Amino acid sequence: MSIQRQLTNERMSQVVVHSGTVYLSGQVGDDMSAGIEQQTRETLANIERLLDLAGTDKSKLLSVTIYLKDIDAHFEGMNSVWDQWLPKGVAPARATVEAKLCEPEILIELSVVAALP
């Protein structure tokens, strides 16, 4: 079975599809000066755009790993946006961890796995 890669450079692919499963690279927001709620909204919008490009949507999420710069400071704000964004009845397997991210301004990064319809 073939592996399809989209939005690829020398280091990584933003989207990889194999055997009915979509894997997204870690996604962050666009405005690094924004607070956790806005960075979360932007990150989720980027995820929706990439899922659409792959031919699926957020209702098909299988697993999400959420990396927060400061879990004590950002967990509640992130969850308030997440809870509004995710449709009822389709919650994926999820882990949330505190991590040192690649840029100090980044407050949140999400890694997503989804099924194709």
HELIX and SHEET records of a PDB file:
HELIX    1   1 ILE A   36  ALA A   54  1                                  19    
HELIX    2   2 LYS A   58  LYS A   60  5                                   3    
HELIX    3   3 ILE A   71  TRP A   85  1                                  15    
SHEET    1   A 6 ILE A   3  THR A   8  0                                        
SHEET    2   A 6 SER A  13  HIS A  18 -1                                        
SHEET    3   A 6 THR A  21  GLN A  27 -1                                        
SHEET    4   A 6 ILE A 108  ALA A 115 -1                                        
SHEET    5   A 6 LEU A  61  LEU A  68 -1                                        
SHEET    6   A 6 ALA A  93  GLU A  98  1                                        
END                                                                             
